[in-house]
Amino acid sequence: MVNYPLFPPQNEDVVGFARTWWHLRQSGAGNGVLIDSNDPNGMKVTRASASSVNVAAGHYSNAGIWKAYAGASPAIESIPAASEGYHRYDAICVKLSDNTIVRFAGTEAVPDDADDFLENFTPLPADLNSTDYIELAILCVDENGIRSTDNGSYSVGGVCDTRPPCAFGIDDDTLTISADGKLASQGGVRKAVVAVPFDDADNEVTLLTMPANGFIRFVGKVVTTAYDDGSVTLGKDGDESCLMAAAVVDAQGTTNDTYTPNKYYASGSVIKAFITPGAATQGTFTLILEYVTV
């Protein structure tokens, strides 16, 4: 059983903002934090200092699609203090349109009670007014910055945990969501799309790390500009042409080509393009790898 952050909490005089219903609607639309027993603190916001907050690593769902967040300490910094005698209630959110962490500043005002936080009717938290955001937390900011004191059970160190829980997110490499909301399988087939420029800094480009045992079935090459010298092989460290030799890749070729190598690779194998630029001054092409895993 997972303990989700309960907001608003029972038996505490927290104002029932309209955002509470907004959280429910967002979660129902597949926009929320994936909080489970393995990751109860995923995406949790904590106070780092009077002017910054951390956001823990975790996972969230964006319109039903599973997303990973690496975490950041701090994730948001240079948060200004409020004017003397004032409070301001800022929102920390995931912006779904570009999958970034953002802050919405509330409007500062003299609080109903300077010792209170969300028990106050004045000021109110920032108005998000958009379904493009998952609200992770609300901050209590006073003249000294983000407050360090707690309020009831809902706020620790000036941070109210508002993460809306979402039960799951799908892996869109293997499943899709149709326009009418239907889940459809992609049959376990996955793809990787990577550009291979002649002037890569270390003369190798990682194309794919196999997530499980499987086969690379198809390679497509889409030419942007043909290499004017040099060559490219596809393989892995220690066997740089085990997938495709230089003559097959044909980096200097101008034709968009397809190949069906059907080569087996174990889980964790790192497939790379190895570039020998020679005297090349131009050239880039894109590789599309289709692979299937067990």
N, C-alpha and C positions, 0 to 999 in steps of 0.2 A: 504494500500500500504506500503510495507516494503522498507526502504532505505538500500540497501546492500552497503558494502564498495566498492567504485569504484576505481579499480586499474588496469592500470594506470589512473590517473584523466585526464580529458580534459583540454586543455589550460594551462598545466604546462609542463615544459621541462623535464619530467621524461623519462629516457631511456627505450625504449620498449624492455625489456629483453625477451628472448625466454620463460622464465618461465610464462609469461602472457598467452601464448598458452597452456603451460603445465597445468596451472590452469583450463583452459576451458576443456581440455581433461579429467582431473581428475573429474571435476564436472559432465561432461557428462557420465563418467563411474560410477557415484553414490558415489563418494568420495568427500564430502564437508561438510560444516557446515550448520546446519538447523537453518537459521536465519528467524524469523517471527516477526509479530507485538507483540507477547507475550514475545519474547525473542530476541530483536534486538542486545543485547550485548553478546549473548551466545558465549562462547569460545574466547571472546575478550582478547587480550594481552595488558597489560598496564605496564608502568615502575613502579617498586616498589622502586628501589634505583639505584645507579650507577652500581651495580653488580647483580641485580636480577629483575625478572619480575613476575607479577601475571597473571594467566589465569582464567577468569570467568567461573562459572558453565555454562553448556549448553549441547547441543546435536549435534551429527554429524552422518553422514552416511558412513558406511564402506562397499563398494560394494553393496550399496542399503539397508543394514541392519542398523536399528536405534540403536544408542549407546548413553549412557548418560555419561557425565563427571561431577564430583562433584565440580570441581574448586579447586584452590590451591593458597595460598598467603604466601610465594612465590611458584611458580611452578618450576622455574629454578633459582638457585642462584650460587654464586661464579663465575660469568661471568668475565673473566679477561679484563682489559683495554688493548687498543692497545698501541703500542710504541709511543713515543713522535713524534708529527707531522704526525701521520698515522691515517687512518680510517680502520675499519673492519666492514663488513655488515653480521651479523649472522641471521640465519633463526630459528624461533621457530615453531615446527611442531607437529602434531599428527602422531605417528608411527602406521600404521594400523595393522601390523602383531602382535603387542602385546598391542595395545591401550594405549600407554604411551605418555607423553609429552617429547620431546627431543629438543636439540639445535644443529644446525649445524654451526660450526664456518667458517666464510669466511676467505679469505686470505688478510691480511692487506697490505696496500700500501699507498703511499703519494697520497692524493686525488687531483683531478683536481682543486677543489675549496674547501677549508676547511670549508666554510660556507654552502656548499651544502651537499646533501645526495644522493638520487637516481637520481639527475640530473647528477651526475658524471658517466663517463665511467670507471674511475679507482678510487677505486677498484670496483669489481663486487660482488654481493651477493653470498653466499655459493651456490655451485652447488649440488643440491639434487640428480639429475641423477637417480631417482627411483620413481616408482609409489606407493611405500609403504608409502608415506607421504602426509598429507594435510598440506600445509604451512599456518600457522595462522598469522605470522608477520615477518617482517624484522627489525632488530635492527641496529641503527647507533651507533657504539662504537668507541670512540676516546681515547686519552691518559688519559682522566678522567673517563672513563667507558662509560656506556650507556648515551648518550647525553640527556640533559633535555630540550633542545630547540625544537621548532616545525619547520617543513619545509612545506610550502605551506598548502594545505588542506589534504595532504595524510599522514602526519606524526605528531603525537602528542607525545611530550616528547621522541623523538628519536625512536619511534615505528611506523612503517608503517603497517597499518591494511590490510592484504592481504587475509583474510578469503574467500575462494571460496564458494559461496552459493550453496546449494543443496535443491531442492524443498521438498523432503520428504525422510523418511526411513521407511522400513516396520518392523513390530514386528514379529520376526521369531519364536515366540511362536505360532502364529496363521497363518502365511503365510510362504511359502518357495519360493526361486528363483531357478528354475531348471538350469541345465547346459547350456541350450539354451536360458536362459533369461526369461522364462515364469513364471508368478506368479501363485501359486497354494495355495488353502486354506487348512489349517489343521483342519478345521471343529470346531474351538473353543476349541479343546482338548489341554490341557497343561500338562506339567509334571514337577516334582521336583525330583532331585536325590541327596540324602544326606547320608553321612557315619555316623554310630552310634557306636563310640568306647566305650568300657567298662569304660575307664578312663577319660571321658570328665570332664573338670574342675568343672563345676557346676551341673553335673549329669542331664543335659537336653540339647537337641539339637533341635533347631528350624528347622522344615521341610518345612514349607510353611506358608505364610501369604496370605489368600484368597484375590485376587484383586477385586472380585465382589462376589455376592451371587452365590452359586453353590454347586455341589456335588463332593465329593471324591469318584470316582467309583472303583478305582483299586489300590491295594498296592502290590508291588513285593518285596521280600526279597532275596538278593544275599549274601550268607555267604562267608566271607573271612576266618575268624577263629571263631569258635563257642565260646561263653562265657563259661568259666569253672565254673562260679557261677553267681548268680544274675538274674535279670529279667528286662524287658523293657515293658512299656505300651505306647500307642499312644493316645493323646488327647489334651486337652488345660488346661490352668491354671484353677483350681477349679473343673475340671472333667477330671482327668488324664488318664482315660481309655475309654473315650467316643467314640473313633474311633476303638481301638483294645485293648483288655485286655492282660495281661501278658501271659496267657495260649495260646492265639492265636498267639501273636508275637513269642513266644518260642525262647528267646535269646540264650538258650543253645542247640537249635536244629542245626543239621548239614545240613539240607535239604534246598535247594532254593525253596521258596514257593510263591504262589500268592493268593490274597484274593480280594473279591469284596464287600467291605463294603457298597457302595452306600449311604453314610451319607451326609446330608445337613449341610452346614456351611454358616453363613452370611458373607458378605464382611468385611474384617478386622480381621476375626478370625485367631489366631495364633496357628497353629498345631505343636505340639512338640512330641519328643520322651523323655519319662521320664525314667531315668536309675537308677535302684537300684543295684549297683555293688556287694553288699555282700562282699565275700572274693575273688572275681574274680581277676585274674592276667593276663588274656588275653581275647581277643574277640573283633571282629568288624564285622559289616555287613552293607550293603548298602540298603537303602530303595528307591524304585521308586514309586512315587505317581502320578497317573493320575487323573486329575480333569477337570470338565467342568463348565463353568460359563455362567450366563445369560447375 
